[in-house]
Amino acid sequence: MFKGIRNGIAARLSPTRAYWSELKTELAERLRAFRQDRSSSFQQRMENDFDFVMTVWGVESFGHLHCVIMEMKMRCVVLAFPILVLFLLGIIWPELSVVPALAIFFPPCLFGIATSLWRLAVLRNRTFIPFHRWLLNPLALKNSRPKE
């Protein structure tokens, strides 16, 4: 009696070939789009045309730029909040082990903060610089002036 129920549940829960095929197709599409965005012609256009950067990043117009900058600042605050809370919990209650939670939350939040700060710098200065160059020299955008 229970064998039939167990087999039915296992059949419903186990991923099907169609599911794995869809996952593989979606991953291939994402990788193709990522590689296309990494092409030298695309990167060159991003560095030379700030209007194109705004289009790719989904900013409708220069009038909305101020709102986008405010949203990016709020994103940094939201991403810093869990790290700060866990750090304070570790200080207040040292017997409470928050290290595993901090280890889980810290890397993605730190990466989110870094990308938000990079986008903020690009939008404020209206000059695109690739993320890896900004990471190596975060002051590079401060020395460049907007092209007008």
C-alpha positions as CSV (number, residue, x, y, z in Angstrom):
1,M,0.0,0.0,0.0
2,F,2.6,2.5,1.0
3,K,4.9,1.5,-1.9
4,G,2.5,2.9,-4.4
5,I,2.2,6.2,-2.5
6,R,6.0,6.4,-2.2
7,N,6.5,5.8,-5.9
8,G,3.9,8.3,-6.8
9,I,5.5,11.0,-4.6
10,A,8.9,10.2,-6.0
11,A,7.6,10.4,-9.5
12,R,6.1,13.8,-8.9
13,L,9.2,15.2,-7.1
14,S,11.9,13.9,-9.3
15,P,12.9,16.3,-12.1
16,T,11.9,15.1,-15.6
17,R,14.0,15.2,-18.7
18,A,12.0,18.1,-20.0
19,Y,12.8,20.0,-16.9
20,W,16.5,19.4,-17.2
21,S,16.3,20.2,-20.9
22,E,14.6,23.6,-20.2
23,L,17.3,24.4,-17.5
24,K,20.1,23.6,-20.0
25,T,18.5,25.7,-22.7
26,E,18.0,28.7,-20.3
27,L,21.6,28.5,-19.1
28,A,22.8,28.4,-22.7
29,E,20.7,31.5,-23.6
30,R,22.1,33.4,-20.6
31,L,25.7,32.4,-21.4
32,R,25.2,33.5,-25.0
33,A,23.7,36.9,-23.9
34,F,26.6,37.3,-21.4
35,R,29.2,36.6,-24.1
36,Q,27.5,39.0,-26.5
37,D,27.7,41.8,-23.8
38,R,31.4,41.0,-23.3
39,S,32.3,41.5,-27.0
40,S,34.8,44.2,-27.7
41,S,32.4,46.1,-30.0
42,F,29.7,46.2,-27.3
43,Q,32.2,47.3,-24.6
44,Q,33.6,50.0,-26.9
45,R,30.1,51.3,-27.6
46,M,29.4,51.4,-23.8
47,E,32.5,53.4,-23.2
48,N,31.8,55.9,-26.0
49,D,28.0,56.4,-25.8
50,F,26.5,57.1,-22.4
51,D,23.0,57.2,-23.9
52,F,23.6,53.6,-24.9
53,V,24.7,52.8,-21.3
54,M,21.4,54.3,-20.0
55,T,19.4,52.2,-22.5
56,V,21.1,49.0,-21.6
57,W,20.7,49.7,-17.8
58,G,17.0,50.5,-18.3
59,V,17.2,54.3,-17.4
60,E,14.5,56.0,-19.5
61,S,15.9,59.5,-19.6
62,F,18.3,61.9,-17.9
63,G,15.3,63.2,-15.9
64,H,15.0,59.8,-14.2
65,L,18.7,59.7,-13.4
66,H,18.3,61.3,-10.0
67,C,15.7,58.8,-9.0
68,V,17.9,55.9,-10.1
69,I,20.9,57.3,-8.2
70,M,18.7,57.5,-5.0
71,E,17.5,53.9,-5.6
72,M,21.1,52.7,-5.9
73,K,22.0,54.5,-2.6
74,M,19.0,52.8,-0.9
75,R,20.1,49.4,-2.3
76,C,23.5,49.9,-0.7
77,V,21.8,50.5,2.7
78,V,19.5,47.5,2.3
79,L,22.4,45.2,1.4
80,A,24.5,46.5,4.3
81,F,21.7,46.0,6.8
82,P,21.9,42.1,7.2
83,I,25.7,42.3,7.6
84,L,25.4,45.0,10.3
85,V,22.6,43.1,12.2
86,L,24.6,39.9,12.2
87,F,27.7,41.7,13.3
88,L,25.9,43.5,16.1
89,L,24.3,40.2,17.2
90,G,27.8,38.6,17.4
91,I,29.0,41.5,19.6
92,I,25.9,41.5,21.9
93,W,25.6,37.7,22.3
94,P,29.1,36.2,21.8
95,E,27.7,32.7,22.8
96,L,25.3,32.9,19.8
97,S,27.2,31.6,16.8
98,V,26.5,34.0,14.0
99,V,29.6,33.1,12.0
100,P,27.8,30.6,9.7
101,A,25.0,33.1,8.9
102,L,27.6,35.9,8.4
103,A,29.5,33.6,6.1
104,I,26.4,33.0,4.1
105,F,25.2,36.6,3.8
106,F,28.5,38.5,3.6
107,P,29.8,37.5,0.1
108,P,26.6,38.2,-1.9
109,C,25.8,41.4,0.1
110,L,29.4,42.6,-0.4
111,F,29.2,41.9,-4.2
112,G,25.9,43.7,-4.4
113,I,27.3,46.8,-2.6
114,A,30.3,46.8,-4.9
115,T,28.3,46.7,-8.0
116,S,25.9,49.3,-6.7
117,L,28.8,51.6,-5.9
118,W,30.2,51.1,-9.4
119,R,26.9,51.9,-11.0
120,L,26.6,55.0,-8.8
121,A,30.0,56.2,-9.9
122,V,29.2,55.6,-13.6
123,L,25.8,57.3,-13.4
124,R,27.2,60.3,-11.4
125,N,30.1,60.9,-13.7
126,R,28.2,59.9,-16.9
127,T,31.2,58.0,-18.1
128,F,31.3,54.2,-18.4
129,I,34.2,52.2,-17.1
130,P,34.2,48.4,-17.0
131,F,33.7,46.9,-13.5
132,H,37.0,45.2,-13.4
133,R,38.8,48.4,-14.2
134,W,36.8,50.2,-11.5
135,L,37.7,47.5,-9.0
136,L,41.4,47.9,-9.7
137,N,41.2,51.7,-9.5
138,P,38.0,53.0,-7.9
139,L,39.2,56.6,-8.2
140,A,39.5,56.3,-12.0
141,L,36.0,57.8,-12.5
142,K,36.7,60.7,-10.2
143,N,39.5,61.9,-12.5
144,S,37.4,61.7,-15.6
145,R,34.9,64.3,-16.4
146,P,31.5,63.8,-18.2
147,K,31.6,64.1,-21.9
148,E,29.3,67.0,-22.9
